[in-house]
Amino acid sequence: MVLGSVLNPINSSMIAVALVPVGAAFGAPPAETAWLVTGLYLATAVGQPVIGRLVDTHGPRRLYLAGTALVGAAGLLGALAPSLGLLIAARVLLGLGTSAAYPAAMHLTRSEAERTGRSGSTGVLTALAVANQTVAVIGPTLGGLLIGVGGWRTVFLVNVPLSLACLVLGAARLPVAAAHRGPQNQPDRTDQPDRPDRPDHTGQPDRLDRTGIALFAVLLVSLMLFLMRPSPALWYLPVLALLAGAGFAVRETRARTPFIDLRALAGNRPLIATYLRQLLGYTAGYAFLYGYTQWLEEGRGLSATGAGLVLLPLSLTALAVSGLTGRSPAVRGKLLVGAACQIAACAALSSVHADSPAGLLIAIGVLAGIPQGLIGLGTQTALYHQADPAAIGSAAGLLRTFMYLGAMAASAANAAVFPHGATTEGLHGLALFMLGAAALLFLLTLPDRSLGRLAKPADKPAGTTTDKPAATTAGKSVGNAG
């Protein structure tokens, strides 16, 4: 579960140090190589909730295996791609392939906690969060080392052995079916996760809402295309996004088995706030990761390997912070400290110049590593307690969607402030953009007292013999908790 779930963040972050050498290899400016980032994020933003829904209805095993196999094929395509276009196609396939493992892991964790009645999921959630957060920040360092050894194509080729390892472990260890009974010995919705014809609460087979998925995809793609190059000539893109959003809202409120249950989501205000915090936290985090890395290479003149080494303390800090705080249930404290450190890192970033001492550059990375280790852990723990257990896979997928919406916003901001290369002036402008996102995260978290109550009772899964059935009470009780 951990190995599969890190395929997405490692591919998201390794590319940061490869953008410059890829651009040099194909003679492409930053505005074009930015699609290596955006292509993966668009595919992931759409793919995560779609595949999460499939995990909830068809079971985690088959989706995990199919997704990780696609990762290996995409890695091979990228390693051999003769053009930037095919390289972007490989990144899109990587985004789709890496969308399966995290929803599968959250689904397995929740269903096992409900089956056994044990409160041991904190350790699993910590392992997932620590692995994902630290791999994301280690990615630039690893990518720099791989590029130094074998060139930029190695950041694609490394997916082949990782995919094979996931396939072997997944085939050997993931359950084919989870035959257990829910509360009061009633069949649970997760009893037979590998049955495609498992009925929903209406007695009808669960069907994939293809119309809703298509409208959701049009909404995201058209919005991102405009954000990448905002121009009056592209006025039709935000109009298309608005129309697709309106159609999506109408469709999801009328569909029998909606892709995203907007009615239930609207009644779960704490979960909506968690999604917004995920968006804001990762907007600032990825803007720093990509913008600072590009500036180190172009504005400061470091090699890809050198930039990766400068960011190594950021990786180590995130690892240490995640490990030390992972088992603490203080969700609100994690988010507040993370947002405050992001604000401080933005202020420090505004003071750097091309001749700034190396110690300052490293110290800024260390400061930025603290929120990298806290924010994702806090939002993941909050979602675990706030989401309906019967739809934990799609809820987890949607959490990743908001993560990559933030990453796409960061990518668009990078393209806007670095139109002709990563200059110091552009970096200072990016710091102001990041400051706005971090400040909003802090203000959204500070008054929310409901986050403090997530630690009580500590980690006991809803739906055990001492609770009401989770599938019928989770959304209502959590909505009232706000």
N, C-alpha and C positions, 0 to 999 in steps of 0.2 A: 504493500500500500504506500509506504513512504517513497520507495524508489520510483514508482509510477507517478506519484503526485509531484515529484520534483522535475519531471521532464519539461513541464511548462515553464516554471520560473528560470530554469537553467538556460533554456533556449531564448527566453525573453531577455536575459541579461548578458549572455555571452556575446550577443551581436553588437553590444555597445562599442567594444573595442575593434570590431571588424568593419564598421561602417566606413572608416577612412580608407583602409586598404582595399575594400571592395570597390569603393568609388574610384580609387586610382586604377584598379585593374580594368574596369569597364568604362573609364572616362566619364563617370556620372557625378553630378553635383549633389550636395547634401539633400536638396529637395527631392531627388529621385531615390537615393539610397534610403531615405526615411520610410519608403514603402516596404522595406525589409522589416521594419518595426511594425508599421501600420497593418500590413497584410496579415501578420500573425495575430495581431490584436483584434482585427475585425473578425477573423475566423474563430477566434477563441470567444469573443464577446457573444457571438451568435451560437457557437457550438456548445459552450458550457451548459446553459440552461436546457438546450435541446437534448443533449446527451444525458444530462441529469434527469430529465423527465423519463428518458428511455431506461435509465438505471432503475428508477422507481417502479416502472411497469414491467421491465423484462429481466431485471436482476443485474448485479454488478459484474459477474464473471465474463460474460460474452462481450459486453461493451469494453471492459478493460483490455481483454486480449485483442479485440479488433483495433482499438485505438492505438495500443502500443506497437502493433504490427505496422500500422500506417506511419508511425513515427520513424521506424527503421527505413521504410521505403522513401520517405521524404528526405531523411538524412542522406541517403545514397544519391537521390536526385540532386540535392544541393551540392554535394561534393563533386558531381560531374557536370553541373550546369554550365553551358558555354555562353550564356547571356544573362543579363540582369533580369530579364523577364522570367526566364525559367527559375532563376534563383528566388524571385518573389513568389512564384508558384509553389516552390518547395516550402517556403515559409508559411504559406496558406495551409498546405497539407500538414505541416507540423502543428499549426494551431488547432486544426480539427482533430488530429491524432492525440494530442496531449490534453484534449478536453474531457477525456473519459475517466482518468484515474482518480482525480480528486473527488468528484461526486460519488464514485464507487467507494472510495475510502470512507467518506462521511456516512454513506448509506450502511456500510458494513459495521462501522463503529456504533451507530445508533441502534441498529437492529440487534446487534449482539448484546448491548447494554439492556435493551428491553427484554431480550430472551432470558438472560441470566439474572436480571435484577441487581446486578453489581454496579457499584459506583466507581468503576475503574477507568472511565473514559477520559478523565483528565490527563492521564499519562499518555494516552494515544493522541489526543488533541494537541498536547504539548509537542510530541514527537513530530506530528505533521506540520505544526506551525514552525517549530525550530528548523526542521529540514527545509521547508519552503522558503522561509525568510532568509536563512543563512546561505542557501544555495543561490538565491537571487542575487545576494550581494557578493558572494564568492565568484559568481559568473564572470564578471569582467576580469578578475585576476586569472581564473582558469582559461578564459578565452585568450587573454594576452599570452599566457604560457604556450597554449596550443598553436597560436599564430607564430610565435617565435620558433617553435619546433618544426611545423609543417605548413605554414601559410594559413590564410584565412579559410580555406576549404575544410580544414580540420574541425572547425566549430560546427560544421554540418556532419562530417563523417563520424564524430564521436557519438552521434545518436544511434548508429548501427549496433555497437556492442551494448549500449544501454537498453535498446529495444529488445535485443535477444535475452538479456538478463531478466527483463520484466516478463517476457513471454514464458521463460522457463519457470520462474518463481510463481507467476500467476497460474499457469497450468497445474503446477504441483500443489499450490496452497489455497487458492481461492475456492470457496465452497460452490459446488454445482447447484445445490439447493439448500435452503435453510428451513427444514421441516420442524416448525415449532408452533405453539399455540399462544394466542394473545391473552389478555386479561380475561378472567372468568371462563377460561378454556374455550374462548371463541377464536375462530380463525383470524389471524392478523393479516394486514395487507402485505406484510413482508414475508408471509409464510413460504411462498413458492416464488422466489424472485426470478427464476429462469423460465417461468411460464408466460409466453406472450399473450395468452388469452385470459389472463387473470382479470376478473370483473372489478369494476369500481363499485362505489356504494349504491349506485342506482341499479345494479344487477346487469349492466351492459358492459361489453368489453371496452377496456381502455383503448382509445384510438388517438393517434398522434394528430394534433391540431396543425395540420400543414398550412392552412390559410393564416393562422396566427403567427406561425414561424416565419412565413414568407413576408408578412407585413412587418414583423420585428426586424428581419434582416434588411428590408428596404429602408426602414427608419434609421438603423445604425449606419449603413453604408452611405446613404445620401448625406447624413449629417456629418460623417467623418470626411467625406470627399470635400465638403464645403469648408470644414475647419482646417483642412490641410492647406488650402489656397483660397482664403476668403476673397471674393471679388464680386463687384456688381454684375459682371457678366455671367456669374454662376447663380443668379437669383433663384433659379428653378430648383436647386438642390434643397435649400431650407423649406421651400414650399412643398416639395415632394416629401420631405421628412415630416412636416406638419400633417399632411394628408395621410401618410402612412401611420403616424401616431394616432390620429383620430380614428382611422379604420381599425387599428389594433385594439384600441380601447373598446370600441363598439363590439368587435368580434369576441374579445375575451370575456366581456360581461354577459354574452349570450350563448357562448359555446357550452355544450354539456360537459366536455372534458377539456377545459382551456389549457393552452400551453403555459400561461402564467395566470393564476387565479387572481385577477385584480380585485375582486370583491373581498376575498379573504385577506389579501395583502393590505387593502385600504383599512381594514379593521385591526391590523396588527401594526400600530404606530411605532412600537419599539423596533420592530424588524426593519421598517422603512428607514428609521434613523440610523440603524446599523449599516444599511446599504449606502446611505449618504456619507457616513463616516468613512466607509471603505473607499468611496469615490474620491473624497477630499484627501485622505491620507496617501493614497497611491498617486494622485495627481502630483502632489509635492514630491513624493519619494522617487517616482520615475523621472520627473523633470530634473531632479538632482543627479540621478544615476546616469542618464544619457547626456544631459547638458554639461555636467562637470567633467565627465569622461572625455567628451569631444573637445572641450576647452583644454584639458591637460595635453591632448595630442596636438591640437592646432594652435591654440593660444599660447601654451607654455612650451611646445615643441618636443614633448616626450614621445617615445615610441609606444606602440601598443602594449608591449611587455612592461615598459616603465610606468605607463598609466595604470595598468592592472596592479602593479606592485604598490603604487601610491594608495590605491583603494583597498589594499589588503587589510590595513587596520580597521577600516569600516566593516569589513566582513567579520573580523575577529570580535569587534565590539558587539555587533548584532548577535553573533553566536553566544557570547558570554551573557548578554542581557536576556536573551530568550531562555537560555538554560537556567539562569538564576531566578527568573520570574515566572517560568512556564507553569508551575503547579499552583501559583497564587491565584485565587479566584477574583482578585481585585480588578475587574474589567475597567471600571471607570478610572481608577488610578493609572492603569497602563495607558489609556487613551489620552488622559490629561498630560502626563509626563511626556509621552511621545509627541503630542502636538507642541508642547512648550519647547522641546528640543529641536523640532523642525523650525520653529520661529527663530530660535537662536542660531541655527545653522544658516538660515536665509540671511540674517544680519551679518554673519561672518563672511558669507559668500560675496556680499556687496563690497567687501573691503579688499578682495584679492586683486592682484595685478600680475602681469607676465613675469615680473621680477620678484614676486613674493617668495619668502624663504620656504624651503621644503617642509620645515617643521609646521608652519601654518597650514599648508595644504593638507598635510597628514592629520593635523588636529581637527580641521573642518570635517574630514572624512570620519574621524572617530565620533564627533558630535552627531553627524548624520546617521551613524550606525545605531544609535540608541533608539530612535523611532522605528528604524527598520526592524528591530527586534521586539518592539512592543505593539505597534498598531495592528499588524496582521493577526497577532496572537489574540489581542483583545476583541477584534471584530469576529474572528472565527468562534471564540468561546461564546460570545453574545449570540451569534446565530444558532449555535448548537442548542441553547436553552430557549430561544425565542421562536424557532421555526416549528411548524407542524411535523411531528416525527414521520407521518405517512408520506410526506413530500420532502424529506430532508435532502435527497439527491438533487432535485430541481432547485431547492432553496440554496444549497451549496453552490450549484452551478451558477445561479444568478449572483451570488456573492462574488464569484470570480468574474462575472460579466462586469460588475461595477468596478472591480479592480482594474480590468483592462479598458474600461471607459476612461478611468483616470489615466491609464498609461497612454491611451490615444490622445487625450487632451494634452498630456505632457509632450507627446511627440509633435502635435500640431504647434504647441508653444515653442518647441525647439526649432522647428522649421521657420517659424515667424521671426524669432530673434536672431537666428543664424542663417539668413538668406544666402550669404556668400562665404560662409565659413564661421567657425566658432571664435568670435572675437571677445575681448574682455568686456567691451561695452555691451555686447549681446548677453554675456553671462550675468552682468549686473541687472539687465532688464529681466532675465529669467528669474533672478532671485526675488524680484518684486512680485512676479506671477506666483511663485512658490509661497511667498509670504501670505498672499491673500488666501490660498487654499488652506495653509496651516492655521491661520487665524480663525477661519470659519470652522475648522474641525474643533478647535479649542472651545469656541463659543457654542457649538452644538452639543458638546459633551458636558460642559461645566454645570448647567442647570438640570441635567437628566439624572435624577435620583434613582430611577428604576434600575439603572445599571448596577448600583450597589446591592440590590436585592437578588441579583442573579447568583450570587455566591451562597444564598440561603434557600433551600438546603443545598449543601455542597454536592453538586454533580449527580444527584440521584435522578435517574432517567424517568421521565413521565411515562405512565403506562405500566408500572410495576404493580404488585398486588396491593400496595399501600396508597396508590394514586388512582384517580379516575382514568378511564381509557384515554390515552393521549390524543388519538386521532379525532376524538369528538370534542375535546376540551382545550387543546393546546392553543388554537388560534384565538378562541374567545378569552381565555384567562390571560394570555399574554397581552392581548389588546387592552384589557382592562388594567393591566399592570402599569401602562403608560400614564 
